[in-house]
Amino acid sequence: MATIEKTVRPLSEKERRLLSSALAGRERRTKGLRRRSFFIGLTLFVVLWGMMIIATAADKTGLAWYYSCLMSLAIAVPISLWCYAELRPKLIADPQLFESALRRNEAHVTRIQSNAMVEFEEEEDEGACYAFQLDKRQIVFVSGQDFYPSAKFPNTDFSLVDIHSDDGKLVESFIEKNGSKLRPLRKIPARQKSGMKIPDNLETIEGDLDKIEQILSSDGS
């Protein structure tokens, strides 16, 4: 049986642990932001002040030490505050996304079962691309940077798991492999692929893999 099935289920314990671990790491980074910004400013101040002191000692005509100290502070403090202000919104937003995903407690799962697949060679770093044969003369496409071949992927039975926040933002994405490694029936070269109309990720079309080149040819022949 070769099928595609889309379901929504509660998060598994493994997924909740992964999200909780990611949340804890982001919270630690947020708490340490002030300390890091302070050390950035302190390091910059020491370097600038040291350079001014060295320059003054070398030519005997530079600023007095207290003036060079004030100038170094005037440069270092705004830069450290700017770093803090730039990073703080993102570091605060990241934990909130994971908290929202845990509250929502939903995993959107697309399960694909197939024993026949054609692979397309990558061109211009657009990611891997596969066409899986389904029942009833249907073909589903899986493509993108997340789908490069691995020890167990492509697979005869795999699920794409997407976890979103309350506002619909994608927080985490996984591939679950439940079958065996699937070898392509053939691999279509990038040069030939460039003349084809490749469907989007998870788009389904009618047809059989033995005629995939004709189905996708740009002139329809």
C-alpha positions, 0 to 999 in steps of 0.5 A, a space after each residue: 500500500 502506498 499512501 499519504 495521510 495527514 493527521 493532527 495529534 498531541 505532542 509525544 513525550 519525546 517531542 515535549 522533552 525536545 521542546 522543553 530542552 530547547 526552551 531551557 537553552 533559550 531562557 539561559 541565553 536570555 538571562 545571560 544577555 545583560 552579562 554578555 553585553 556588559 563584558 562586551 562593553 568592558 572589553 571594548 573600553 579596556 582596549 580603547 583606553 589602553 590604546 589611547 594610553 599607549 599613544 599618549 605615552 609614545 608621543 607625549 602629546 595625547 590626552 590626559 588619562 582621565 580624558 581618554 577614559 571618558 572618551 573610551 566610555 563614551 564609545 564603549 557604553 553606547 555600543 554595549 547598549 546597542 548590542 543589548 537592545 538589538 539582541 533582546 527582542 529576539 532572545 525574548 521572542 524565541 522562548 515565547 514561541 516554544 512556550 506557545 508550542 508546548 501550550 498548543 500541544 499539537 503535531 501536524 503529521 504527514 505520513 507517506 508510505 511508498 515502495 517506489 521513488 524517483 530522485 532529482 539531482 539538486 541544482 543551485 542549492 534548492 535542496 533535495 527533491 523526490 517523487 514518491 509513487 502512491 496508489 491510484 496513480 498519484 505522485 507526491 513530491 518531497 523537496 527542500 533543504 531538510 530532505 537530503 539523503 541520510 542513513 535511513 532517508 528516503 524511507 518506505 514509511 516516513 512522517 513529516 512532523 511540524 510543530 507550530 506556535 499558537 499564531 501558526 509559526 513553525 517552531 520545530 520540524 522532524 522526520 520520523 522514519 518507520 520503514 526501511 531505506 528506499 533506493 531511487 528507481 532512477 536519478 534525473 540529472 539536474 540539466 534535465 530537471 531544469 526543463 521540467 515543471 517541478 511541483 511544490 513540496 508535498 504537492 500531489 499530481 496524477 501519473 506514474 513514475 515511469 512517465 515522470 519525465 513526460 508528465 513534468 516536461 515544460 512543453 507537456 510532451 
